[in-house]
Amino acid sequence: MASSTVTSSQPDRPVRPNLVFRGLRGGRSPAEFAAAVRRAAREIGERVSCDARYIGRVESGEIRCPNYAYERVFLHMFPGRTLTDLGFAPRSSVRGRGARTAPEAPPVHPTSPPDVISETHEDCEPYDRQDLYGPQDPYGTADPHRPPGGGAPRGPYDTHDDHEESDVLRRAFMTGGGATVAAASLGPFGLTFDAAAVERPAGRAGASEASALEETVRRIRLLDDRHGADGLYRRAAAPLRAAFALLDAGTTRQTTADRLHSGAGELAISVGWLAHDSGRFDDARSHYAEALATARMTGDAGLEAHAFCNTAFLARDTGRPREAVRAAQAAQRIARPLGSDRLMSLLALREAGGWAGLADRAGCEQALVRAQALFARGRSDADPEWMTFYGEAELEGLEAQCWSVLGDWPRAARHARRAARLQDPHFTRNIALYTAELADDLARGGRPDEAAEAGMRVLDLLDQVQSSRVQAMLAGTARVLLPHRGTSEVSEFLARHGVPRQVPRQG
């Protein structure tokens, strides 16, 4: 059998950015454009695993010519154009491959597995899309194409029902242009700008826009801490789009450009977390990939470690524990030179969560011991700003989740109780989360009355917190408690949660 790696006598050509393709993206962020590509693929029966990182590789010129599946999708999106019209190199000129004649091109519904995606000219990095973002999940334990609770399989990047809203936001944004409109688009989170920012020529972004972007990230995190993700996610789309418009606007100072790239990457992670916490896992994966691509383009190790940290957390939550371990270990390799013991502690906890998902108790315990030892070294000036949430309460809460996954309910309940007690009242969402964890651990550990009491405290907080994660945990606890509905405490909790009381039988 011939090797899949074909050498060529042609010299390597310099990589040239695909400016035509970048222009076709317009005011959409890479993640939004990737979502449009996936929608177009579904319209013609194709399956492509397009994410923000793939778009970045096309625009940078790394992918000079797409494979045949992507070719069909792009030509469907832009009727009447050829690949060269879209800025790609002719297939016959791509190094290492000859052009296939039209009759040899694969049909619209290929007989090969639809999820196997390869490019005509792209080299895989050691921790590349094939591992992190590929739909086949060679290391995970769950079927990523099947939604939780059963139902028909779906594509790995299917979104929810927010396409119409995204289109509306995109049209609204594209009616303006430049840094001024981009800055104004950050307004949904209550930010204002000075007169100089408003009067700055449209083609340039400055320090005030960078500051506004950084403040937007802080504002989103603050609102999430207090209220949870569900009410924020849709509102965060416009600021993220504006952030990438600021990058396109350009700047005269490298320090400002660095701030803009870092701010856009952190905002992508924040929006990804809002998607993650509200159950939109495919959207979260795309936003995290967008942040990772931004970090690698600019050599921002702190941003890259943050993106891998959240990717590990998402992998754990979506039943891909081995991916969680690998992403957490990658984050630790990147973060080690940064000098933050607290960051390394959190990343060790992310790794512990992956080992727990693999039912590897020894691996989990080793990572937990390492996390605790690093945490005990205290804070330092090297700690990233985004880690304000990570204190003793979060340490206890994440350890509780590990023991819960391993089925050690009493130990999990002890840590969850401690987490809820230690949490700063400012973090309302986390108090609800830890208390929901406590209720579930108590219920599964055979202490239904105490579980119902903890569940009632969570219900009291739901007026302030909108989190699908917390609600899903509480629903699971209610199912576990159903056999104990004869007790007054459990009956009251189930009634408040929306489970009808059992009607007594007539004698």
C-alpha positions in Angstrom: 0.0 0.0 0.0 1.3 3.4 -0.9 2.1 5.8 1.9 -0.4 8.5 2.6 2.5 11.0 2.8 3.5 12.0 -0.7 6.7 14.0 -1.3 7.1 16.4 -4.2 10.0 17.8 -6.1 8.3 21.2 -5.9 9.9 23.6 -3.4 7.8 24.7 -0.4 5.9 27.9 -1.3 5.6 30.8 1.1 2.3 30.8 3.0 0.2 33.7 1.7 -3.0 34.8 3.6 -6.2 34.2 1.8 -7.5 37.7 1.9 -10.4 36.9 -0.4 -11.8 34.3 1.9 -11.3 36.7 4.9 -13.3 39.3 3.0 -16.2 36.9 2.5 -16.4 36.4 6.2 -17.1 40.1 6.7 -18.1 41.2 10.1 -18.7 37.7 11.4 -16.4 36.1 14.0 -14.5 33.0 12.9 -16.8 30.9 15.2 -20.0 32.4 13.6 -18.6 31.8 10.1 -17.8 28.3 11.0 -21.4 27.8 12.2 -22.6 29.1 8.8 -20.3 26.6 7.0 -21.8 23.7 9.0 -25.3 24.9 8.3 -24.6 25.1 4.6 -23.1 21.6 4.7 -26.2 20.2 6.3 -28.3 21.8 3.5 -26.6 19.7 0.9 -26.2 16.5 3.0 -22.5 17.0 3.8 -20.8 16.6 7.2 -17.8 18.8 7.9 -16.2 19.5 11.3 -15.7 23.2 10.7 -14.7 25.3 13.7 -13.0 28.7 14.2 -9.6 27.2 14.1 -10.2 25.7 10.6 -11.4 29.2 9.4 -8.2 30.7 10.8 -6.1 28.1 9.0 -7.8 28.9 5.7 -7.5 32.7 6.1 -3.8 32.4 7.1 -3.1 30.4 4.0 -2.1 27.2 5.8 -4.9 25.4 3.9 -4.2 26.3 0.3 -6.9 24.1 -1.2 -9.8 22.5 0.7 -10.8 18.8 0.4 -13.7 17.9 -1.8 -16.3 18.0 0.9 -15.4 21.5 1.9 -15.2 22.5 -1.8 -18.9 21.4 -2.3 -19.9 23.4 0.8 -18.1 26.6 -0.2 -19.4 26.5 -3.7 -22.9 26.0 -2.3 -22.4 29.0 0.0 -21.1 31.2 -2.9 -22.9 30.1 -6.1 -21.3 31.0 -9.4 -17.7 31.1 -7.9 -14.8 28.8 -8.3 -12.2 27.8 -5.7 -9.8 30.3 -7.2 -12.5 33.0 -6.9 -12.6 32.2 -3.2 -8.8 32.7 -2.9 -7.7 29.1 -3.0 -4.9 27.7 -5.1 -5.8 25.5 -8.1 -5.9 21.9 -7.0 -3.4 20.9 -9.6 -0.8 23.3 -8.1 -1.0 22.0 -4.5 2.1 20.4 -3.3 2.0 16.6 -3.1 -1.3 16.0 -4.9 -2.3 16.0 -8.5 -5.7 17.3 -9.5 -8.5 14.8 -10.0 -10.5 15.2 -13.1 -14.1 16.1 -12.6 -15.5 12.6 -13.2 -13.2 11.3 -10.5 -14.5 13.7 -7.8 -16.4 12.0 -5.1 -20.2 12.1 -5.2 -22.2 14.4 -2.9 -22.8 11.4 -0.6 -19.4 9.7 -0.4 -19.2 6.0 0.6 -16.3 6.7 3.0 -17.2 7.7 6.5 -18.5 11.2 6.4 -16.7 12.4 9.6 -13.2 11.6 8.3 -12.0 15.0 7.3 -8.5 15.6 5.7 -7.1 18.5 3.9 -5.2 18.5 0.7 -2.2 20.3 2.3 -2.2 20.6 6.1 0.1 19.2 8.7 -1.3 18.1 12.1 0.1 19.6 15.2 0.8 17.3 18.1 -2.4 18.3 19.8 -4.5 19.2 16.8 -8.2 19.3 15.8 -8.1 15.5 15.1 -7.7 15.0 18.9 -9.5 17.9 20.4 -12.2 18.8 17.9 -12.7 15.7 15.7 -16.1 14.2 15.8 -14.9 10.6 16.0 -13.7 10.9 19.6 -11.2 8.0 19.5 -10.5 8.3 23.2 -13.9 9.3 24.7 -16.5 7.0 26.3 -19.7 8.6 25.0 -21.2 9.1 21.5 -20.7 12.8 20.8 -23.3 12.6 18.0 -26.1 11.6 20.4 -27.7 14.2 22.5 -28.1 13.6 26.3 -31.1 11.6 27.1 -31.2 9.7 23.8 -32.9 10.8 20.6 -31.6 10.8 17.1 -27.9 11.3 16.5 -26.8 14.8 15.6 -23.7 16.4 14.0 -20.9 17.2 16.3 -21.3 20.9 15.8 -25.1 21.2 15.6 -26.2 24.3 17.3 -29.4 25.0 19.2 -32.2 27.2 17.9 -30.3 30.5 17.8 -29.5 30.7 14.1 -32.1 33.4 13.5 -30.8 35.5 16.3 -27.2 35.2 15.0 -28.3 36.3 11.6 -30.1 39.3 13.0 -27.1 40.3 15.1 -24.8 39.9 12.1 -26.9 42.1 9.9 -27.1 44.7 12.7 -23.3 44.7 13.1 -22.5 44.8 9.4 -24.5 48.0 8.8 -21.6 49.9 10.4 -17.9 49.5 10.2 -14.5 50.1 11.8 -13.3 50.5 15.3 -16.0 53.0 16.4 -18.9 50.7 15.5 -17.0 47.8 17.1 -16.5 49.6 20.3 -20.1 50.7 20.5 -21.2 47.1 20.0 -19.7 46.2 23.4 -22.5 48.3 24.9 -25.0 45.5 25.9 -22.9 45.0 29.0 -23.3 48.6 30.2 -19.9 50.0 29.1 -19.3 53.6 27.9 -16.5 55.1 25.9 -14.8 58.5 26.0 -15.2 61.1 23.3 -11.8 60.3 21.8 -12.8 56.8 21.1 -15.9 57.8 19.4 -14.2 60.4 17.2 -11.2 58.2 16.3 -11.1 57.4 12.5 -13.0 54.3 11.6 -10.0 52.4 10.4 -8.0 52.3 13.6 -8.3 50.8 17.1 -6.6 52.4 20.1 -5.9 52.0 23.7 -9.4 53.1 24.7 -10.9 50.3 22.6 -8.5 47.8 24.2 -9.5 49.0 27.7 -13.2 48.7 26.7 -12.7 45.2 25.5 -10.9 44.2 28.8 -13.7 45.8 30.8 -16.3 43.9 28.9 -14.6 40.6 29.8 -14.6 41.6 33.5 -18.2 42.6 33.3 -19.3 39.3 31.8 -17.5 37.4 34.4 -19.0 39.5 37.2 -22.5 39.0 35.9 -21.9 35.2 35.5 -20.7 35.0 39.1 -23.9 36.5 40.3 -26.6 35.3 38.0 -25.3 32.3 35.9 -24.9 31.9 32.2 -28.4 31.3 30.8 -29.5 34.9 30.6 -26.1 36.1 29.3 -25.1 33.9 26.5 -27.2 35.4 23.7 -26.3 38.9 24.8 -22.6 38.1 24.6 -22.6 37.4 20.8 -22.4 41.1 19.8 -19.4 42.0 22.0 -17.5 39.0 20.7 -18.2 39.9 17.1 -17.1 43.5 17.9 -13.9 42.2 19.5 -12.8 40.5 16.2 -13.8 43.6 14.3 -11.4 45.6 16.5 -8.7 43.2 15.5 -9.5 43.7 11.8 -9.5 47.5 12.3 -5.8 47.4 13.1 -3.7 49.6 15.4 -0.5 51.6 15.2 1.1 50.2 18.4 2.2 46.6 19.0 1.3 46.8 22.7 -2.3 47.8 21.8 -2.5 45.0 19.2 -1.3 42.5 21.9 -4.0 43.8 24.3 -6.7 43.5 21.6 -5.7 39.9 20.7 -5.5 38.9 24.4 -8.8 40.6 25.1 -10.5 39.0 22.1 -9.2 35.6 23.2 -10.4 36.0 26.8 -13.7 37.2 25.6 -14.1 34.1 23.4 -13.4 31.9 26.4 -15.9 33.9 28.5 -18.6 33.5 25.8 -17.6 29.9 25.5 -18.1 29.4 29.2 -21.5 30.9 29.0 -22.4 28.4 26.3 -20.8 25.6 28.3 -22.6 26.4 31.5 -26.0 26.8 29.7 -25.6 23.4 27.9 -24.6 24.6 24.5 -21.6 22.3 24.3 -21.0 22.5 20.6 -21.0 26.3 20.7 -18.6 26.2 23.7 -16.2 23.9 21.8 -16.1 26.3 18.9 -15.5 29.4 21.1 -12.7 27.6 23.0 -11.1 26.6 19.7 -11.3 30.3 18.6 -9.4 31.4 21.7 -6.8 28.6 21.2 -6.2 29.7 17.6 -5.9 33.4 18.7 -3.4 32.4 21.4 -1.2 30.3 19.1 -1.2 33.0 16.4 0.1 35.6 18.9 2.3 33.3 21.1 0.2 34.1 24.2 1.0 31.3 26.6 -1.4 32.5 29.3 -4.3 32.6 26.9 -3.4 29.2 25.5 -3.3 27.6 29.0 -6.7 29.2 29.8 -8.2 27.8 26.5 -6.9 24.3 27.2 -8.1 24.6 30.8 -11.7 25.2 29.7 -11.4 22.6 26.9 -10.5 20.0 29.6 -13.5 21.0 31.7 -15.8 20.8 28.6 -14.4 17.4 27.7 -15.1 16.1 31.2 -18.7 17.4 31.0 -19.4 15.9 27.6 -18.2 12.4 28.5 -14.7 12.6 27.0 -12.5 12.0 30.0 -9.3 11.0 28.2 -9.5 14.2 26.2 -9.9 16.0 29.5 -6.7 14.5 30.8 -4.7 15.3 27.7 -6.0 18.9 27.5 -5.2 19.5 31.2 -1.7 18.0 30.8 -1.1 20.2 27.7 -2.3 23.2 29.7 0.2 22.4 32.5 3.1 22.1 30.1 2.3 25.5 28.7 1.5 27.2 32.1 4.6 25.9 34.0 6.9 28.7 32.9 4.3 31.3 33.8 5.1 30.9 37.5 1.5 30.7 38.9 1.1 28.0 41.5 -2.7 28.7 41.7 -3.0 28.2 37.9 -1.1 24.9 38.1 -3.3 23.9 41.0 -6.5 24.5 39.0 -5.1 22.6 36.0 -4.2 19.6 38.2 -7.9 19.6 39.3 -8.9 19.6 35.6 -6.7 16.6 35.1 -8.1 14.9 38.3 -11.6 15.3 36.8 -10.5 13.4 33.7 -9.0 10.6 35.7 -12.2 10.3 37.7 -14.2 10.0 34.5 -11.9 7.2 33.5 -12.5 5.5 36.9 -8.8 5.8 37.6 -8.9 6.4 41.3 -5.1 6.3 41.8 -4.6 8.8 39.0 -7.3 11.1 40.4 -5.9 11.0 43.9 -2.4 11.8 42.6 -3.7 14.8 40.7 -5.7 16.0 43.7 -2.7 15.8 46.1 -0.7 17.8 43.6 -3.5 20.4 43.3 -3.8 20.8 47.1 0.0 21.2 47.5 0.2 23.8 44.8 -2.8 25.7 46.2 -1.2 25.7 49.6 1.7 27.8 48.3 -0.7 30.8 48.1 -1.3 33.5 45.6 1.2 35.4 43.6 1.5 38.3 41.2 1.8 35.8 38.4 -1.8 34.6 38.9 -4.0 35.4 35.9 -6.8 38.0 36.4 -9.5 35.5 35.3 -8.7 33.2 38.3 -10.5 35.4 40.9 -13.1 32.6 41.3 -10.5 30.1 42.3 -10.3 30.0 46.1 -10.6 27.3 48.7 -14.3 26.9 48.0 -13.7 26.1 44.3 -10.9 23.7 45.3 -13.3 21.9 47.6 -16.1 21.9 45.0 -14.0 20.4 42.2 -12.7 17.7 44.5 -16.3 17.0 45.5 -17.2 16.4 41.8 -14.3 14.0 41.5 -15.4 11.9 44.4 -19.0 12.0 43.1 -17.9 10.6 39.7 -16.0 7.9 41.5 -19.1 7.0 43.5 -17.7 7.9 46.9 -20.8 9.8 48.0 -20.0 10.5 51.7 -16.6 11.9 50.8 -18.1 14.0 48.0 -20.8 15.3 50.3 -18.2 16.4 52.9 -16.3 18.4 50.3 -19.4 19.9 48.7 -20.7 21.0 52.2 -17.3 22.7 52.9 -17.4 24.4 49.5 -20.8 25.9 50.0 -19.8 27.1 53.5 -16.5 28.7 52.3 -17.9 30.4 49.2 -17.9 34.2 49.1 -21.5 35.4 49.1 -20.7 37.4 45.9 -20.5 34.2 43.9 -24.2 33.4 44.1 -24.1 31.0 41.2 -21.3 28.9 42.8 -23.1 28.7 46.1 -26.1 27.3 44.2 -23.8 24.9 42.3 -22.0 23.5 45.4 -25.3 23.2 47.3 -26.8 21.3 44.3 -23.8 19.0 44.3 -24.3 18.5 48.1 -28.0 17.6 47.6 -27.2 15.1 44.9 -24.4 13.4 46.9 -26.6 13.1 49.9 -29.4 11.7 47.9 -27.3 9.1 46.3 -25.6 8.3 49.6 -28.9 7.3 51.2 -29.6 10.5 53.2 -32.9 11.7 51.5 -34.1 14.2 54.2 -30.8 16.1 54.3 -30.7 16.0 50.4 -34.2 17.5 50.3 -33.2 20.3 52.8 -30.1 21.2 50.6 -32.3 21.1 47.5 -34.7 23.6 49.1 -31.8 26.0 49.6 -30.9 25.7 45.9 -34.5 26.4 44.9 -34.3 29.6 47.1 -31.3 30.7 45.0 -32.9 30.1 41.6 -34.6 33.4 41.7 -31.1 35.0 41.4 -29.3 32.4 39.3 -30.0 31.1 35.8 -27.8 28.1 35.2 -28.8 25.1 33.2 -26.1 23.2 35.0 -27.6 23.8 38.4 -31.1 23.0 37.2 -30.0 19.8 35.6 -28.2 18.7 38.8 -31.4 19.5 40.8 -33.5 17.5 38.3 -31.3 14.5 38.8 -31.5 14.8 42.5 -35.3 14.9 42.3 -35.3 11.7 40.3 -33.2 10.0 42.9 -35.5 11.2 45.7 -38.7 10.0 44.1 -38.8 6.7 46.0 -38.6 8.6 49.3 -41.5 11.0 48.6 -43.4 9.6 51.5 -41.3 11.7 53.9 -42.5 15.3 54.5 -39.1 16.9 53.7 -38.7 15.1 50.4 -42.4 15.6 49.5 -42.1 19.3 50.0 -38.9 19.5 47.9 -40.4 17.6 45.1 -43.6 19.7 45.1 -41.5 22.9 44.9 -39.4 21.4 42.2 -42.5 20.7 40.2 -43.0 17.0 40.8 -46.8 16.5 41.6 -47.6 15.1 45.0 -48.7 11.5 45.1 -52.4 11.2 45.3 -53.4 8.8 48.2 -55.4 5.8 47.1 -59.0 5.6 48.1 -59.8 2.7 50.4 
